[in-house]
Amino acid sequence: MTLPDLHRQIGFIRRVTTRLGLKLELSDRLADLHLHPQQQSAVAASASLRRRLSYYYTRLHALESRIPTPELLSEQAYNRMITLGYEIDAADSVRLSTLRHAHAHRLHA
């Protein structure tokens, strides 16, 4: 999955969770109205909406955790250099330069 695909899916899930959150708020308000004829159905709807929101938030967290951060990229650069047999100082130098480059790229993006 490419980075634009990740961002697209994250955006979709955020839009869905915003709508579900608004529905949950309305449903909760209706569930709090004592002696309202739809109070019981609102309680059930709120529980269902909470389960759906929980699913979407779990999915959102999983997608967001796949987005590479500067720290992750620099750690991966360090591990590649160690695997290739470079000295620790050289590998750490590459890690720091990758981290700086990633931070600079984020600031200009």
ZIHU-V692172 format. One record per residue. N is the residue number from 1. RES is the residue in three letters. BURIAL is I if it has 16 or more other ideal C-beta (glycine too) atoms within 10 Angstrom, else O. Layout:
<<N RES BURIAL> <N RES BURIAL>>
This chain:
<<1 MET O> <2 THR O> <3 LEU O> <4 PRO O> <5 ASP O> <6 LEU O> <7 HIS O> <8 ARG O> <9 GLN O> <10 ILE I> <11 GLY O> <12 PHE O> <13 ILE I> <14 ARG O> <15 ARG O> <16 VAL O> <17 THR I> <18 THR O> <19 ARG O> <20 LEU I> <21 GLY O> <22 LEU O> <23 LYS O> <24 LEU I> <25 GLU O> <26 LEU O> <27 SER I> <28 ASP O> <29 ARG O> <30 LEU I> <31 ALA I> <32 ASP O> <33 LEU O> <34 HIS O> <35 LEU O> <36 HIS O> <37 PRO O> <38 GLN O> <39 GLN O> <40 GLN O> <41 SER O> <42 ALA I> <43 VAL O> <44 ALA O> <45 ALA I> <46 SER I> <47 ALA O> <48 SER O> <49 LEU I> <50 ARG O> <51 ARG O> <52 ARG O> <53 LEU I> <54 SER O> <55 TYR O> <56 TYR I> <57 TYR O> <58 THR O> <59 ARG O> <60 LEU I> <61 HIS O> <62 ALA O> <63 LEU I> <64 GLU O> <65 SER O> <66 ARG O> <67 ILE O> <68 PRO O> <69 THR O> <70 PRO I> <71 GLU O> <72 LEU O> <73 LEU I> <74 SER I> <75 GLU O> <76 GLN O> <77 ALA I> <78 TYR I> <79 ASN O> <80 ARG O> <81 MET I> <82 ILE I> <83 THR O> <84 LEU O> <85 GLY O> <86 TYR O> <87 GLU O> <88 ILE O> <89 ASP O> <90 ALA O> <91 ALA I> <92 ASP I> <93 SER O> <94 VAL I> <95 ARG I> <96 LEU O> <97 SER O> <98 THR I> <99 LEU I> <100 ARG O> <101 HIS O> <102 ALA I> <103 HIS O> <104 ALA O> <105 HIS O> <106 ARG O> <107 LEU O> <108 HIS O> <109 ALA O>>
